[in-house]
Amino acid sequence: MQTNKKTLVFGASLNPSRYSNLALNRLISHGHDVVAFGLKEGEVAGVKIDTELKPYNAVDTVTLYMNPDRQAAFYDYIMSLQPNRVIFNPGTENAEFFTLLGKAGIEFEVACTLVLLGTNQY
């Protein structure tokens, strides 16, 4: 039986051809509770994309869709959510953030959320 893992899609896009948009749709179809943060307000698969940082509760996973150059401004925020893990999707890998997460005791993995969902490893 699959466990519902509340997930924050960080760097969510309204563009249906973007991987973050596909991930939102797939997470919902797999029964996960999803919240989203992005640059443009809107809705994908019934999930409102927030443009302001919110104090989400009980986030299990943060899945990143933001390039490393832009991540530094959000390190403290993401760690403040105390997620169980952070997934660095292709193109988001960031050694500096890996170190900070490790020191904070937050697990991280370099993986593709879409592949993890498709192979039942999410």
C-alpha positions as CSV (number, residue, x, y, z in Angstrom):
1,M,0.0,0.0,0.0
2,Q,1.3,3.4,-1.0
3,T,1.9,6.0,1.7
4,N,0.7,9.6,1.0
5,K,3.8,11.8,1.1
6,K,2.9,15.5,1.3
7,T,5.1,17.1,-1.3
8,L,6.1,20.7,-2.0
9,V,6.8,21.2,-5.7
10,F,9.3,24.0,-5.5
11,G,9.6,25.9,-8.8
12,A,6.2,24.9,-10.1
13,S,5.2,26.0,-13.6
14,L,1.9,26.6,-15.3
15,N,3.5,25.5,-18.6
16,P,2.2,21.9,-19.3
17,S,5.5,21.1,-21.1
18,R,7.6,21.8,-18.0
19,Y,8.7,18.9,-15.8
20,S,7.4,20.6,-12.6
21,N,3.9,20.7,-14.2
22,L,4.1,17.0,-15.2
23,A,5.2,16.2,-11.6
24,L,2.3,18.1,-10.1
25,N,-0.1,16.1,-12.3
26,R,1.6,12.7,-11.5
27,L,1.8,13.3,-7.8
28,I,-1.9,14.1,-7.7
29,S,-2.7,11.0,-9.8
30,H,-0.7,8.9,-7.4
31,G,-2.7,10.2,-4.4
32,H,-0.2,12.5,-2.8
33,D,-1.1,15.7,-1.0
34,V,0.6,18.4,-3.0
35,V,1.4,22.1,-2.4
36,A,3.4,24.3,-4.8
37,F,5.5,27.4,-5.0
38,G,6.3,29.1,-8.3
39,L,6.9,32.5,-9.9
40,K,3.4,32.8,-11.4
41,E,0.2,32.3,-9.6
42,G,-2.2,29.8,-11.0
43,E,-3.5,26.3,-10.6
44,V,-2.4,22.9,-11.9
45,A,-4.3,19.7,-11.3
46,G,-6.4,21.5,-8.7
47,V,-3.3,22.6,-6.8
48,K,-2.9,26.4,-6.3
49,I,0.6,27.6,-7.1
50,D,1.6,30.0,-4.3
51,T,3.9,32.9,-5.2
52,E,4.6,33.7,-1.5
53,L,6.5,31.4,0.8
54,K,4.0,29.7,3.2
55,P,4.7,27.9,6.4
56,Y,3.4,24.5,5.1
57,N,2.9,21.9,7.8
58,A,4.0,18.2,7.7
59,V,5.9,18.4,4.4
60,D,7.5,15.0,3.8
61,T,9.3,15.8,0.5
62,V,10.4,19.0,-1.3
63,T,11.0,18.3,-5.0
64,L,13.1,21.0,-6.6
65,Y,12.6,22.4,-10.0
66,M,14.8,25.5,-9.6
67,N,18.3,25.9,-10.9
68,P,21.1,26.1,-8.4
69,D,21.8,29.8,-9.0
70,R,18.4,30.7,-7.7
71,Q,18.2,28.2,-4.8
72,A,20.5,30.0,-2.3
73,A,17.8,32.6,-1.5
74,F,15.5,29.7,-0.4
75,Y,17.9,27.4,1.6
76,D,16.7,28.6,5.0
77,Y,13.0,28.5,4.0
78,I,13.2,24.9,2.7
79,M,15.1,23.7,5.7
80,S,12.7,25.5,8.1
81,L,9.9,23.2,6.7
82,Q,11.9,20.3,8.2
83,P,11.1,17.9,5.3
84,N,12.1,14.3,5.5
85,R,13.9,14.6,2.1
86,V,14.7,17.0,-0.7
87,I,14.7,15.6,-4.3
88,F,17.1,17.4,-6.7
89,N,15.6,16.8,-10.1
90,P,17.9,16.8,-13.2
91,G,19.5,20.3,-13.5
92,T,19.0,21.3,-9.9
93,E,22.0,19.5,-8.4
94,N,23.7,21.8,-5.8
95,A,26.7,20.7,-3.8
96,E,26.5,23.7,-1.4
97,F,22.8,22.8,-0.6
98,F,23.7,19.1,-0.2
99,T,26.1,20.1,2.5
100,L,23.7,22.3,4.3
101,L,20.9,19.7,4.2
102,G,23.3,17.0,5.5
103,K,24.3,19.2,8.4
104,A,20.6,19.8,9.2
105,G,19.9,16.1,9.2
106,I,17.7,16.3,6.1
107,E,18.0,13.5,3.6
108,F,18.4,14.4,-0.1
109,E,18.7,12.5,-3.3
110,V,19.5,13.4,-6.9
111,A,16.7,11.8,-8.8
112,C,13.8,12.4,-11.1
113,T,10.4,12.6,-9.3
114,L,8.7,11.4,-12.5
115,V,10.9,8.3,-12.7
116,L,10.5,7.6,-8.9
117,L,6.7,7.8,-9.3
118,G,6.7,5.7,-12.5
119,T,8.8,2.9,-10.8
120,N,6.9,3.0,-7.5
121,Q,10.0,4.2,-5.7
122,Y,8.6,7.5,-4.6
